[in-house]
Amino acid sequence: MSEIIELPKNSRETYQFRLGEFKGHKFIDMRIFVKEDGKNPCPTKKGLTVSPTLWVQFRAALVQVEAAMVAAKWLDEEDLSETQR
């Protein structure tokens, strides 16, 4: 699997975004990894895989989620523009 980006969740866990393939099926994997006692991080069951054929729809759904977060005042519009630089 090819890791794209890793984001910290807390002191023990990270979010990893990766491209993968299983039995000829390609997917985008977004999963929580946990690091225990100096060992390499291990994937948990907490995650999500998205088929490349659904990626455009998935991104459109995230845009709707972002709009709802702004409307609920969980985020400011400026927060979103910062991540797109």
C-alpha positions in Angstrom: 0.0 0.0 0.0 1.2 3.5 -0.8 1.0 6.0 2.0 0.0 9.5 0.9 -0.3 11.5 4.1 -0.4 10.9 7.9 -2.1 13.3 10.3 -1.8 13.1 14.1 -5.1 12.3 16.0 -3.6 12.3 19.5 -0.4 11.1 21.2 -1.0 7.4 20.3 -3.0 7.5 17.1 -2.7 8.9 13.6 -4.9 9.1 10.5 -3.3 7.5 7.4 -4.5 8.1 3.9 -3.2 5.5 1.5 -3.8 4.0 -2.0 -4.3 0.3 -2.0 -5.3 -2.7 -4.1 -6.8 -6.0 -3.1 -7.6 -8.8 -5.5 -7.5 -6.4 -8.4 -9.7 -3.8 -6.8 -8.2 -0.4 -6.2 -9.3 1.8 -3.3 -8.4 4.8 -1.2 -7.9 3.8 2.4 -8.4 6.3 5.3 -7.6 4.5 8.6 -6.6 5.1 12.2 -3.3 3.7 13.2 -2.2 3.1 16.7 1.4 3.1 18.1 2.0 1.0 21.2 5.2 0.8 23.2 7.8 1.8 20.5 6.4 -0.7 18.0 5.5 0.3 14.4 2.0 1.8 14.0 -0.7 -0.8 13.4 -3.9 -0.3 11.5 -7.2 -0.5 13.5 -10.6 -1.5 12.2 -11.6 2.1 12.4 -11.4 3.4 8.9 -13.0 3.8 5.5 -12.2 2.7 2.0 -13.5 4.4 -1.1 -13.5 3.1 -4.6 -11.9 5.4 -7.2 -15.2 5.3 -9.1 -16.9 6.9 -6.1 -14.2 9.5 -5.3 -15.9 12.4 -7.1 -19.1 11.8 -5.2 -17.2 11.4 -2.0 -15.5 14.7 -2.4 -18.8 16.4 -3.2 -20.2 15.0 0.0 -17.2 16.4 1.9 -18.0 19.9 0.4 -21.5 19.5 1.8 -20.1 18.5 5.2 -17.8 21.6 5.2 -20.7 23.9 4.4 -22.8 22.4 7.3 -19.8 22.9 9.6 -19.5 26.5 8.6 -23.3 27.0 9.0 -23.1 25.4 12.5 -20.1 27.7 13.3 -17.8 24.7 13.9 -15.5 26.2 11.3 -14.9 29.6 9.8 -14.6 30.1 6.0 -11.0 31.2 6.7 -10.2 27.8 8.2 -11.1 26.2 4.9 -9.1 28.6 2.7 -6.0 27.9 4.9 -6.1 24.2 4.0 -6.3 24.8 0.3 -3.0 26.6 0.0 
